[in-house]
Each structure stands twice: as structure tokens, then as C-alpha cells.
Amino acid sequence: MNTPPISNQRTYSRRSALQAMACGFGYLAAAGMANQESRAAAVDPLAPKPPHFPPRAKRVIFIFMQGGPSHVDTFDYKPRLIADDGKMRNFDDARVLAKTKKITKHRVFKSPWAFKQYGQSGQHVSDLFPHIARHVDDLCFLKGMHTDGVAHGPSTLFLHTGSINLIRPSIGSWMLYGLGSENQNLPGFITIQPSMGNGGPRNYGAAFLPAAYQGTAVGRAGVSAKEAGIRNLANGLLSRAEQQDQFELLRKINAEQLSHNPGDQELEAVIGSYELAWRMQQHAPGLMDLSHEQPHVLKQYGIDEKGTDDFGRQCLLARRLAEAGVRYIQVNYGDNTNNPRWDQHSNLEQHAEHAFNTDKPVAGLLADLKQRGLLEDTLVWWGGEFGRTPYAQTNGTGRDHNPDGFTFFLAGGGVKPGFSHGETDEFGHHTIAGKVHMHDWHATLLHLMGMDHKRLTFLSNGRPFRLTDLHGEIVNEIIA
């Protein structure tokens, strides 16, 4: 039986067929190359990556003062508070308006601590920080900070992730995603003694970025720094030789599994994490052992001294991690309570305790970094999630939250030393000049590390995301 001819059948010459298929061959080649690149990234997602442009800093040490230290009692000197102390005045405060729906009179509250001018820059610093005060000519103050959120949880998340209520990657995760790690034997992002409250692990999480970019926690808030460590870092059950044999066997099994599943990025990522864990077991314990530091260095940080020992150990560990090539290091002064350490709604005098515990360690870190030549390419950032009000809360002895004006200080990493940018009003309530929103600071932070915040994006669920979302302007005035 004869097959009837197909009426719409087309005849191709060899030349026309090749012309029609050329794009397909090109697509296959491009797809193969892309697959190779994605597989390489999956095998070693922490490999160093080139910045968008020459960076000013190679690494960041963020000293997080959880709870919101009062800027008008630390670095933002306001004589008007002294002149009007005790007077009742109206303050248009976002937090008060949210509670009362009206502008309310409050008692102006002068600082319990005196301010003095220090260094050639003549920067005012209160008596709370006599050690940090000696370093003002190395510091760059941002006195026009303002942020979103009036409560600790939202503002803390916003500081760390650029979002109040959505689960977004933290700053350190973005940094690691954009630049990779300097040291392949250590995590590129470490947070020391983080708090479990006000965002908890989300403050150092990777969210929708690959898990390799999440922060590694060393200890946790509420646990002594002497006991802080990385979980499951050491194996006390097997000898070093037995562990080596076990690891080599696991490596062979993984290689065999991968040979049957070529291109499985998840499997490659898991194998990569095992490799990093093994390298960490060989290098991290010695790095975290402070006992070999010289006595004068320990004294510089206030280690083995009452009040300063715990935070001094955190700051010294931060220096050691920076020296070893960890890209982003966060040092946390916080706890796991609903009322973070710097949160003095009453009894503002407690600021003295927290300042004493942190002043000498932070000053020691600044001096140590500078002495070792690390401050030039290490950006040190000090600050909390917001500031505090210039008035006494409920006419009492403390201060309420103030997201509309507060202070950060920076050092090293390409910022101007002995410099102050921005200004709050005469009471220290609202930012009136040199305004720097948290999105602006995030954009500037990435810029100092050699990244364009508009180009540092990640596609998740069909939408491109970035740390600064649709906002952020670089604060060029502070860049040296």
C-alpha cells in the first residue's frame, strides 16, 4: 500500500539546513559553557570574585551595639539640652504619634555626662568613652543617620538586611556573595556571640541566596566569650589520623556519587561544604585560641579585667579573623532578653556600665589594627539600630527610641579620618543636614568594598533583589 504524500512537507538543502540550525548550535555551546560556570560556582561558591571597581576596604568589622545607644549622651553634643533641662516642650515623635495620635509635651533631659573636645579634629565625646575619645582623629562620624522602624525587632532587621518584615539576605551574606572569601580555610562571614532575639539568625542569614553565604555564628549572646566557639568543630572521639582516613573515604564516596550524577549542583554544594568543614577543623581552633597573644595585647583589650574581659575577647578575636582574611566580621554587644543592653527607657545611668564594658576593647581594637597596618584596608563600623530621644521618657529617667536621628562612627577602609558628617537639630531629635538613610549607608558600605549596590543583584522567584532594594545613594562626602 502506497503512503499518500504529505501536502505541507518542505524540502531543505544542506546549506539551508545548516543556516537554520546555526543558532541552535550556538545555543548548545552557550548552554554548555554556562553549565560549566554554574558547576564551578557550585563546587566553590566562596572562591574570590573580582569587585566591580577598585575597593577602598578588603574587609569589614561591624561592632553592633544592640538596643540603641543614646547619641546625645555619647558623640552628639547638644548644649541646648543643658540650657533647657527640665523644661516641657512639644516633640513630634513618630513613636509617640503612633501611640497617642498627637504631639505631646516632654521634659527636656540633659546628659548626665560631660562632653570634652579631643584630638586635632576637636570632636566632642562624652565621659562615657575616654578610651575611644583618644582615637577621634582616626574616626569618621555619621551624625545624620536615620532609619525605618521604631521598635527593636524591625529596626534591627532593617539594619542587617535592608528590610523590616521580609526575609532578606544579611549584609555579610551579600558581601560574601559579591566578593567570595579571602581565606578558603575559614568562613567568609562570621558573627561573634549573636543575639537570638530581634531577628535572631535572620540577622546573619542568607535567605534566598545559596546557603554557602550565610554567616557562621561563634558562640551566642548570654554565653561567656571564653566558651564561645563554632559548633561541632572538633572531634574528640577519633585521632587526627583516623579523622584523615575517614575524610578520604568520604571524599571517594562523594566522588563516586557525583560521577553518577554529573551536573547535580546541590550535591556539589554539599560536597563543597564538607571540604570547607574539614579545612576549618584544621585551622579554626588555633585561630580562636587567644592564649598565645602577648600580655600587653591582652591588656590593650581589657582581657582578664573586670567588666571588659568578655567584650575584649570578642574584639581580639575579630582582629585575628580579619588578619586571617575573613571578609565580614560582626562583634555583638547584646543579650537574649526583650530589653537589649543599651535600651534604657528608665535609669539611663546604666549606659555607664555598657560604655565601660565596651570602651577599652573597642579602643584596643582600633589601636591594634592601626599598629599592624590593617586599619588601612579594614572598615570598622560602630553603631546600634537607632538612637534615643532628647527628652525623658514619661518624664522619667530614661530615653525612648529615636530612629529619626542618631550616630555611627567609622574608621579605616577609605573613610575620612577626624571627620564629622551630618547634623541633628539643636535637641538631637531629627536629622536636619547631611542626612544618611540606612539604605544610603548600605550603598556606601558596598561601594567602599568595591561593589556597585545597583549591580549586586540576585534573581529570586523571577524578581531581582538587592540589599538596597530600589533606594540608596552613596555618601561621597565621607570617602577619603
N, C-alpha and C positions, 0 to 999 in steps of 0.2 A: 504494500500500500504506500503510495507516494504521500510525503508530508507537504501540505499546502504552503506556499511561500508566505513569509511574514511581510505584511504590507509596509510597516514602518522601519524595516531593517535598513541600517546605514552601513556603507562600506568605507573603511578607513584605509588610507595608505599608511605605509610605515612612517613617513615623515609627519603626517598629521597626527598620528597616534602619539609619537614622541612629543610633539608640540603640546598636545592636550595633557599629557602625563607629566610634563616638566615640573609644574607647580607641585604635583603630588610627591615627586622625588625630593624636591626641596623641602617640603613639609616634613617628610620622613626623616631627612637628615637633621633638620632643626629640632624635631621632637627627640631624636636620639641624643643630640648634644644637650638639650635641656634636661633629659633624664639623667645623663651623666653628672651634670652640675647639681641636680637635686639630690642624687645619691651621695655625691661628695659632701654636700651640706648636711645630709642626714648622718653620715659617718662621723663627721666632726663639725657640728654646728657652732662650736666655740672657737674655731680657727680664727686667727686675726683677720680683720677685714679693713680695707683702706677707708679712711674718712672721706667725707665729701670735699674737704679742703684742709690745709694745714691746721692742726689743733693748737690751742694755747695750753691745754692741760691733757695729761695722759690718763689721769685717774681722779676720782672724787672721794673725799671723806665727808660724809654728812653727819654732823653732830646734832641729833634730834632731841630737843628739849620738850618732852611731851607735857601738854597741859596748858601751854601758853604763858611763857614768862612775860612779866609786865615791862614793856618798852620804856614807859615813863619812870620806871624805878631802876633801870639798868643803863641804857645808852641814849635815850631821847630826853635830853634835859629841857624842862619846861618851867621857867621862873614864874609863869602865870599861876601855876598850881600853888606855889608858895604864897603869892600875893593874895589869891582868892581862897585860900584854905578855909574850909568851914562854911563858905557862902553857898546858898542854894541857887542853882542855875538850871535852865532848861537844856537838856541834851537830846537831840534827835537821834536816837539809837535804834538800829534795826532790831536788835534783840528785845529791847523794851517795847517798841512799837508792836512787835509780834505778840507780846504778852498782854499789853494794856490797850492797844489800838490808839494811843495818844502819846504826845510828848510829855515827859514827866520831869519834874524838878528833882535834882540830886545834889548831894553835898559834895562840893569840890574837895578832893583829898590829896594833899601834898605827899610827896615821897618821904618815907621815914628815913631815907638815906641821903647823905650829902653827895653832891657831884663835884668833881675836880677835873681840870683840864690836864691832859697828858701829851707827851711827845711833841715833836715839831709841828705836827698837824693840829695840835690843840684840841683834840677830840675830848668831849665830856664823857666821863664814865663814873658811875656811882661807886660808892664804897663797897658795894656787893662784890665787885670784881677787881681787886687790887692787882692780881697776877696778870689777868688778861689786859688790864689797863697799860701795862708796860709794853705791850705789843701793838698799840694803836697805829703806829706808823707803818705796820705791815698789813693793817686791816682796811677793808673797803666796806662801808656801812650802807645798807639799803634801808633808808628811813621812811620810804613811801610805800611800803608793802600793803597790799590789801588782797582779800581773798573771798571765796564763796563759802557760805555755811556759817552758822552762828553757834553750832554745838560741836563738841569734840569729835564725835564719830564722822560726820560729813566733812568737816574741815580737815581732819587727819587723812581721810581717804583722798580728798581733793589735793592735798599737798603731795601725796605719794603717787597718785595715779592720774590726776587731772580731771577726775570725775567724782561727783558727790554720791551717786547712788547706783551707777552701773559698774559691773565688774570689768575693770580695765587693767592692762599691764602696769606694773610699777615703774618708776623712773629707772631703777637699776636694771630691770629686765629690758627696757627699751635700749639702754646703754649697751648691754651685752649683745642684744640682737643686732644693733647697728655696727658695733666695733669688734665683737668677739673678745676673746680673752688673751691677755699678755702671757699668762703662765698656764700651760696645758696640764700642769700637775695639781692645779687648785681651781676651785670655782671662781668665776669672774665677778660674782656678785655675792657679797657676804654681809649679813646683818647681825650685829652683836647684841645679844640679850633683848630681842624684840618683845613688845607687849602683846598679849593675847587679846586685848580689848581695843575698842575703837577702830575696827577694821581687821585687827589681828593679822593673820597670814596674807590677807589681800594686799597689805601694805608692802609686801615683798614678793607677791605672786606674779606669775607670767600671764594669767588669764588665758586669752586665746592664742598667745604666742606659743611656740613649741616649749615643752616642759623644761628643756635644757637651759632656758633663760631665766628660770625662777631663782630667787635668792636662796642661799643656804644659811640657815639660822645657826648661830653659835650660842648655845645656852638660851635662856629666856628671862624676861623680867621677873624679879622676885627671887631668883636663884643667885647665889654668890658667884661673882666672876671667877673665883678660884675653882669653882666646879663647872664652869661653862665649857662646853665642848661640842663637837659635832657628833650626833648620834651614830652609833654602830661603826665608829671609825676604827676601833681596834678590835682584834680577835684574840681574846685571851685563852682560847681553847686549843689553838694549833700553833706550832712553832713557825718561824719565818720560812723555813724550807718547805714545811708541809703546806703552808698557805701558797707558796710559789707553785708547787706541784698542782694544787687544787685549781689555781687560776689558769695554769697552762692547759689543764684538762678541759676546763670550762671554755677556754678560748677555742680549742679544737672542736668541741661540740657545737659552739656557736658558728664557727666557720662552715662546718658540715651542714648545719641547718640553713645557713644563708645560701649555700651553693644550690640547694633545692628550691630556694625562694628568692631568686635574683630580683633586685629592684624593690624589695619589701622595705620601705623607708622606716616603718615602725620598728621592725626587727633590727635594722641597722642602728636606729637611735638607742634601743635598749642595750645592744652590744656596746655602743659608744659610752653609755652611762656606766656599764660595768668596768670598762677600761679606765675611765676617769676615777671611779671609786677605788680601783686598785692603786692608781698613781697617788691618790690622796692619802691612802693608808701608809704609803712610804714617805711622804713629805710633810703632811699637815701636822702630825704630832710634834715634831721638832719645832715647827714654826710657832705653835701655840704654847710652847714651853718658855716661860719668861725667866726661868731660874738662871739662865746663862747671861742675862743682861748685867752690865756693870752697876755697882751700887749707886754711883752718882746719877745714873739714868733712872733707876727706880725712885730715887729721892726726888728727881725732877718732876716726876708724875705724881708724887704723893703716895706712892705704894708703900704698904706697911705702916701707914699713918692713919689715925682715926678719922673717919669721915671721907677721906679721899681715896682710900685703898681700892675700893670696888671700881669706881669710875676710872681711876688711874690705870688699872689693869686693862680696862676696855680700850682706853686711848692708846696705851702702849701696844696692845695687840693690833690696833688699827694701823699704827706706824709700821709694824712688822709685815702686815698684809700688803700695805702699799708698797713697801720695799720689795716684796716678793712678786709684785705685778698683778695684784687683784685690782680689777678695773673700777669697781664701785663698792665702797665700804660704808656701812651705816652704823654709827655708835648711838645707842639708845639710852637716854636717861628717863626711865619710866617705870611703871608698875602695872599690875593687872587689876587695879581697882577701878570703880566707876568714877573716881575723882583723881585724875592724874596728878603727878607730883607738883607741878607748877600751878595747879588750879586752886588759887586761894580766893574763894568767894568771901571768906572771912579769915581773919588772922593773917594778914599779908606778911606779917613778920616771919612766916615760915619760908618766905623767899630767901632769907638769910641762910637757912640750913642747906637749901638746894644750891645756892650760889657757892657756899663754902665747899660742898661736895664736888663741884664740877670746875671751879675756877682754876685751881692749881693744875689738875690734869689736862685741861684744855690748853692752858698756857704752856705746859710742858710739851704737849704735842706740837704746838706751833714752833717752839724753840728747837725741838729735836728735828723736825722736818727741815727747818732752815739750816741747822748745823750740818745736816747730811746732804744738803743740796737737793732735797726732794720737794721743797716748797715751790720751786720754780715751775714744776710741771704737775703738781698736785693741787687741786682746788679744794680748799677746806670751806665748808658751809655750816654755819651755826644758826639755829632758829627753831621756833615752835610753829604750831598750826595757826596761831593768831596771837594778838596782843591782849592788853587789858584796858579797861576804861579808866578815864582820869577822875572819876567820881567814886565815892564809897558805895558799894552795893547795899541797897536798902538802908542807906545812911549808917552803915556798919563799919567794919574794919578791914574789908577786903575789896576786891575789884571784880567786875563781871567780864565776860568775854568781849573782845573787840576785834572783829575781822576787818574794820574799815581803816585801820592804821596801825602798823607795828614795824619792827626792825629785824632784819637779818644782818649778820656780818659774814664777810668772805675773806679769804686770804690765799695768796699764791695763784697759780693756774691762770695767769693772764689778766687778772683784775688790777685796777689801780690801787697801789698801797697808800695808806694815810689819806683816804678819800671818803667823802660822805655824799651820798646822792639821795635826793628826795626829802620831803618835809611834811610833817603833820601840822595841824593848826596849833594855836597858842596853848591849847589844853592837851594836845596829843591825842585828840579824839578821831579826827578824819584826816586822811591824806589830802594835801592841797597842792603839792608840787612834786614833780619827779615821780609820778605815780607808777608803780610796778605791780601789775596784777600777777597772781600766781602763774597764769599761762605765760605771761611775759618772762617771768623768771625761768620757767621750764625751757622756753625757746632759747634764752640766753645761756642756760646751762649746757644745752646740747651744742650750741654754737661754740662755746669755749672748748668743747671736746671734739670739734671739727665736723659737726653734723648740722645739716640744714633741717630744721624741725618740720618744714613743709615737704621734704623729700623722704623723711624717715617714716614710712607708712607700712601697714600690713593689711592685707585683704582678708577679711573675716566675714563669712556669710554673704559674700558679694558686695560688701561695703568696705572702702578703705578707711582705716583708722590711723590716728597718730596721737602722740602724747598731748599735744596742744589742741586737738580737735580742729575747730575752724578758727582758732584765735592765736594770739601770741605775737608780740613784737620784741625784737632783740633790743636790749638796753645797751646801746653802743657807748653811752656816756661813762660806763664803768670799766670798759675794756682798755687795758693799757696799750 
